[in-house]
Amino acid sequence: MVYYILVINPGSTSTKVAIYENDREIISGKIEHPAEELEKFDSIVDQHEYRASAIKGFLKEKRFDTKRVSAVVGRGGLFKPLESGVYRVNEAMLADIREGRMQGQHISNIGAMLAHDIAEEIGVPAFIADPVSVDEFCDLARVSGLAEIPRIALQHTLNIKAVAREVLAKHNKSLQDVNLIVAHIGGGISVCPLERGRIIDANNAIQEGPFSPERTGGLPTGLLVDLCYSGKYTHKQMKKKLVGNGGLVSYLGTNNMKELRKRIDEGDKEAAFYIEAMAYQIAKEIGAMATVLKGNIYRIIITGGGAHFPFLLKNIISRVNFIAPVEVFPGEHEMYALATSTIRVLKGEEGEKRYE
């Protein structure tokens, strides 16, 4: 049977849209949203009608008959802690988004709303799959060191599990057969130990772990508290320093990895130093997660946009390849992951989950 899946992935200044015929992408595009247009909206949620209209315009431009669509799937956001899987968009989910009952503001939060808007018009189901807030932590992983602050699961679940499945398929294995460490390197960085498919620990990609192109990762807490109370910065400014103006932006003034590759190729020693420092921290995090799995690791997988950067990869792999063989799977595969997850549900290979 042929399934046509409409996939929607909202980003900060654009919306990616694709149509999949089973697991094959047949139409794709990136709808750019000018900053002056987005500035008209008071909140992320307020953007959803504007973006839904742009998606409908894109499909009309591509002359794709939406009556052929079997289901619509959107990227999941920062919901309450959820099990891994595919969730049908329902009123409880939409109410949580509209009323702000989320673990933070992120444009991915409206992925479910966009999928619902389009799907309702077509008359097909809407889904999300493996949102950022998937929580499969073991109890030990939740302990932070301060009773008032539990560790929270927020990681790039969608891409991590999709890439893990793809790599293991080459070895005729499934997620349930082996243990893995997967490092997703993008604007944020997630390093996750997968125990037979379950992400039992992870650095919170917003607040912990290695610094990234634009995030600080974990910081010396005493000095951070001093900076917060120094009187130099407002609460909002401090938040921006940690996420947006941290990491490579703080040290090198840019989060553009292509630009930094060019600078290193041209002999920029400062750029090389801080990229190596980022690799050093990623490798340390991989080493830490190896202890979670007690050294029983089939493969280390490196994915995300950063996996296109040879200098970065070399400096990570040279420090961790004694732990387990390393495989590199560059890029972000969220659109494919959303489509194939939805198809597994439609085929009955995996049950859909209900959002309560």
Backbone hydrogen bonds, N-H to C=O, Kabsch-Sander energy under -0.5 kcal/mol:
donor,donor_aa,acceptor,acceptor_aa,energy
3,Y,1,M,-0.5
5,I,3,Y,-0.5
5,I,20,Y,-2.4
6,L,4,Y,-0.5
6,L,71,A,-2.3
7,V,5,I,-0.6
7,V,18,A,-3.1
8,I,73,V,-2.4
9,N,16,K,-2.6
11,G,14,S,-3.5
15,T,31,I,-2.0
16,K,9,N,-2.6
17,V,29,G,-2.7
18,A,7,V,-1.9
19,I,27,I,-2.6
20,Y,5,I,-2.5
21,E,24,R,-3.3
22,N,3,Y,-3.1
22,N,20,Y,-0.8
24,R,21,E,-1.9
25,E,23,D,-0.5
26,I,19,I,-2.7
27,I,19,I,-1.5
29,G,17,V,-2.2
31,I,15,T,-2.9
32,E,30,K,-0.7
33,H,13,T,-3.0
37,E,34,P,-1.0
38,L,34,P,-1.9
39,E,35,A,-2.1
40,K,37,E,-1.3
41,F,38,L,-1.7
47,Q,44,I,-1.7
48,H,45,V,-1.6
51,R,47,Q,-2.5
52,A,48,H,-2.6
53,S,49,E,-2.2
54,A,50,Y,-1.6
55,I,51,R,-2.2
56,K,52,A,-2.3
57,G,53,S,-2.1
58,F,54,A,-2.0
59,L,55,I,-2.4
60,K,56,K,-2.1
61,E,57,G,-2.3
62,K,58,F,-2.0
63,R,60,K,-0.9
64,F,59,L,-1.9
65,D,63,R,-0.5
66,T,64,F,-0.9
68,R,65,D,-2.1
69,V,66,T,-1.5
70,S,4,Y,-3.4
71,A,4,Y,-1.2
72,V,125,P,-2.2
73,V,6,L,-2.7
74,G,127,F,-2.6
75,R,8,I,-1.6
76,G,129,A,-0.6
79,F,77,G,-1.6
82,L,133,S,-1.6
87,Y,128,I,-2.4
88,R,353,K,-1.5
89,V,126,A,-2.7
94,L,90,N,-2.2
95,A,91,E,-2.6
96,D,92,A,-1.9
97,I,93,M,-1.8
98,R,94,L,-2.8
99,E,95,A,-2.5
100,G,97,I,-1.1
101,R,96,D,-2.4
102,M,100,G,-1.9
103,Q,78,L,-3.4
106,H,104,G,-0.6
109,N,106,H,-2.3
110,I,107,I,-1.6
111,G,108,S,-1.8
114,L,110,I,-2.6
115,A,111,G,-2.2
116,H,112,A,-2.4
117,D,113,M,-2.6
118,I,114,L,-2.1
119,A,115,A,-2.6
120,E,116,H,-2.7
121,E,117,D,-1.3
122,I,118,I,-1.8
123,G,119,A,-3.0
124,V,119,A,-1.9
127,F,72,V,-2.3
128,I,87,Y,-2.2
129,A,74,G,-0.6
130,D,85,G,-2.8
132,V,76,G,-0.5
133,S,77,G,-1.0
134,V,131,P,-1.7
135,D,82,L,-3.4
136,E,134,V,-0.5
136,E,199,I,-0.6
138,C,200,I,-2.1
141,A,138,C,-0.9
142,R,138,C,-0.5
142,R,139,D,-1.3
143,V,140,L,-1.1
146,L,149,I,-0.5
149,I,146,L,-2.1
151,R,142,R,-2.6
154,L,152,I,-0.8
155,Q,132,V,-1.7
157,T,155,Q,-2.3
158,L,130,D,-0.6
160,I,156,H,-2.3
161,K,157,T,-2.7
162,A,158,L,-1.8
163,V,159,N,-2.7
164,A,160,I,-2.1
165,R,161,K,-2.1
166,E,162,A,-2.0
167,V,163,V,-2.7
168,L,164,A,-2.4
169,A,165,R,-2.1
170,K,166,E,-1.0
170,K,167,V,-0.6
171,H,167,V,-0.5
171,H,168,L,-1.1
172,N,169,A,-1.4
173,K,168,L,-2.4
177,D,174,S,-1.7
178,V,174,S,-0.7
180,L,194,L,-2.2
181,I,299,R,-1.8
182,V,192,C,-2.6
183,A,301,I,-3.0
184,H,182,V,-0.6
184,H,190,S,-3.1
185,I,183,A,-0.6
185,I,303,T,-2.5
186,G,184,H,-0.6
186,G,188,G,-2.2
190,S,184,H,-2.0
192,C,182,V,-2.9
192,C,190,S,-0.5
194,L,180,L,-3.2
194,L,192,C,-0.6
195,E,193,P,-0.7
195,E,198,R,-2.7
196,R,178,V,-0.8
196,R,194,L,-1.0
198,R,195,E,-1.6
200,I,193,P,-1.4
200,I,198,R,-1.4
201,D,193,P,-0.6
203,N,191,V,-1.0
205,A,154,L,-2.3
208,E,204,N,-2.9
212,S,215,R,-2.4
214,E,187,G,-1.0
216,T,242,L,-2.2
218,G,209,G,-2.2
221,T,219,L,-0.6
224,L,220,P,-2.0
225,V,221,T,-2.5
226,D,222,G,-2.0
227,L,223,L,-2.1
228,C,224,L,-2.4
229,Y,225,V,-1.7
230,S,227,L,-1.2
238,M,234,T,-2.3
239,K,235,H,-2.2
240,K,236,K,-1.9
241,K,237,Q,-1.9
242,L,238,M,-1.8
243,V,239,K,-2.2
244,G,214,E,-3.2
245,N,240,K,-2.5
246,G,214,E,-1.7
248,L,212,S,-1.7
249,V,213,P,-1.3
249,V,246,G,-1.3
250,S,246,G,-0.5
251,Y,247,G,-1.7
252,L,248,L,-3.6
253,G,248,L,-0.7
253,G,249,V,-1.4
254,T,248,L,-0.8
257,M,255,N,-0.9
260,L,256,N,-1.9
261,R,257,M,-2.3
262,K,258,K,-2.0
263,R,259,E,-2.2
264,I,260,L,-2.3
265,D,261,R,-2.5
266,E,262,K,-1.6
267,G,264,I,-1.9
268,D,263,R,-2.8
269,K,267,G,-1.0
272,A,268,D,-1.8
273,F,269,K,-2.2
274,Y,270,E,-2.0
275,I,271,A,-2.1
276,E,272,A,-2.2
277,A,273,F,-2.0
278,M,274,Y,-2.0
279,A,275,I,-2.3
280,Y,276,E,-2.6
281,Q,277,A,-2.0
282,I,278,M,-2.3
283,A,279,A,-2.7
284,K,280,Y,-2.1
285,E,281,Q,-2.1
286,I,282,I,-2.4
287,G,283,A,-2.5
288,A,284,K,-2.3
289,M,285,E,-2.4
290,A,286,I,-1.6
291,T,287,G,-1.0
291,T,288,A,-0.7
292,V,288,A,-0.9
293,L,289,M,-1.2
294,K,291,T,-1.2
295,G,290,A,-2.6
296,N,293,L,-2.1
297,I,295,G,-1.5
298,Y,179,N,-2.8
299,R,179,N,-0.8
300,I,325,P,-2.6
301,I,181,I,-2.9
302,I,327,E,-2.4
303,T,183,A,-2.8
304,G,329,F,-0.6
304,G,331,G,-1.8
306,G,185,I,-3.0
307,A,304,G,-1.6
308,H,305,G,-1.7
309,F,306,G,-1.7
313,L,309,F,-2.5
314,K,310,P,-2.9
315,N,311,F,-1.6
316,I,312,L,-1.4
317,I,313,L,-3.2
318,S,314,K,-2.0
319,R,316,I,-1.4
320,V,316,I,-1.0
320,V,317,I,-0.7
321,N,317,I,-2.2
323,I,320,V,-2.2
324,A,320,V,-0.9
327,E,300,I,-2.9
329,F,302,I,-3.0
331,G,304,G,-2.1
337,A,333,H,-2.4
338,L,334,E,-2.7
339,A,335,M,-2.3
340,T,336,Y,-2.8
341,S,337,A,-2.1
342,T,338,L,-1.8
343,I,339,A,-2.2
344,R,340,T,-2.0
345,V,341,S,-1.3
346,L,342,T,-2.4
347,K,343,I,-2.4
348,G,345,V,-1.1
349,E,344,R,-2.1
350,E,344,R,-1.3
353,K,86,V,-3.5
356,E,354,R,-0.6
